[in-house]
Amino acid sequence: MDTSSHDLPGLFKQLGLPAEPAAIRAFIASHPLPHETSIEDAPFWNASQAAFLKQSLDDDAEWAEAVDELANLLTG
């Protein structure tokens, strides 16, 4: 059973990234996402991260809201 917190810090942990607020802000600032690029197609993800993001959105999974939030933050 997934007992993760399905918020932005939880998503960063799920992706294997540092989840502290300063680290999240730094990631967002240094990884701009063009509006025409889907979050799972961004070049800065590894294959498993991209697959997780895509599956979360495709399945409208519990993580989908956090993935959408991250996409919005990355497109500024």
N, C-alpha and C positions, 0 to 999 in steps of 0.2 A: 504494500500500500504506500502510495506517495504521500508523505507528510510534510513535504516542502511548502514553504510559504510562496505562494504564486504571485509575488510582487517583483518589482524590478531587481532588488538585491538578490532575491531567490533565483531569478532568471540568470543573473550573472554567475551565481554559484553553479547552477545547472549547466551552464556553458563552460564551466571550468575557468572563469575569469575572477579577478579580485572583485569583491562585492562591497567594499567600504565606499561610503558616499564620495570621497575625494577620487577614488579610483574609477568609479562610475562616471563622474563628471569629466575626468581626464579622457576616458575611453570615448565618450560622446564627442568631446571637443576635437579629438584627433582622428575620428573615423566618420567623416561626412558621407552621407548616402544621397546620391542624386535622386530627385523625385521620380524619375522614370525607372529606377532600379528597385526591384523587390528586395526586402531585407534578406531573404535567404539566398539571393544571388550576389550579395555584396562580396567583393574579392577578399575581404579580411577574415572571413570565416574559414575554418578547416572543414573537411567533408562531413564529419559527424555533427558539428555545430549547425551547418547549413541544413542538413537532413532533419535535425531536431526542430529547427525553426519552421521549416516547410511543413513537417508533419503536424506541429502544433497548430498552425494556421489552417491546413487542409482539414484536419479533424475537428476544428473549433474546440480544441482541448482546453484544459484548465489553464494552460500557459498562454493561450491565444491573446488574452487581454494584455499581459505583460509584454508579449512580442509586439503587439500593435503599439503599445506605449513606447517601446524602444525604437521602433521604426519612425514614429513621429518625432522623437527627440533627435534621431540621427539625421533626419531631413530638415530639421531646424525650422 
